[in-house]
Amino acid sequence: MNETILIVDDDVKLREILREYFEEYGHTILELPDGTTAASTVAAKRPDIVLLDVMMPRMDGFEVLREIRGVSRVPVIMLTAKGEDSDRIVGLELGADDYIPKPFNPRELLARIRAVLRRTVAPTASEFDGATQLQAGGLTLDTPRQMLLVNGDEHELSSAEFNLMSVFMRHPDVVLSREKLMNLAWGRDYEAYDRTIDVHVSKLRGLLKEYEGHEKRIRTVWGSGYKFVGSA
């Protein structure tokens, strides 16, 4: 294992601790003291994952995340002293893959990194019974390119959105609880709260509502979860 981790945090001591800890496990570490060059660094260095502090001078983590998402779908874990649901939701809506509040144990953070990397790997062709595309409900999911095709239009999905959409399309007309969706999309080691699923579903619905006939493709089943309607 030799993933490259980009740490964007103004806390020099924290960066030093994390660098030394992660290097012991064979990781390559990149560091930035603020977010002003984070997006360009991601584009140039192509790290495997980004650890992004929320509270930084010059640019806060949310603004930095917006810029990163403009150039890359690289997994991002937000590091924050704030634990409010509203902050987590903002991060998720902007495309963050996970949150961990400060202070934290480096060992726990490493476990989170490994979990995110495992679940953000796009499904292989074998997972779709040898096919490189999954089709359901008049939609096509292109596995190699991590794209959703709707009426000929291509939409690039984040890893979390792609995994969730693949679960829906592999289980048409089946009511899936939030817990079941999380287990199928990200594995049982994924620690999250119900709003995580709600935010990602909302983003997928926002994409589909622009297309006639797909506005209600993903439906809420009150008290039970969600259902992907498979009939075209």
Secondary structure, 3 states (H helix, E strand, C coil): CCCEEEEECCCHHHHHHHHHHHHHCCCEEEEECCCCCHHHHHHHHCCCEEEEECCCCCCCHHHHHHHHHCCCCCCEEEEECCCCHHHHHHHHHHCCCEEEECCCCHHHHHHHHHHHHHHCCCCCHHHHCCCCEEEECCEEEECCCCEEEECCEEEECCHHHHHHHHHHHHCCCCEECHHHHHHHHHCCCCCCCHHHHHHHHHHHHHHHCCCCCCCCCEEEECCCEEEECCCC
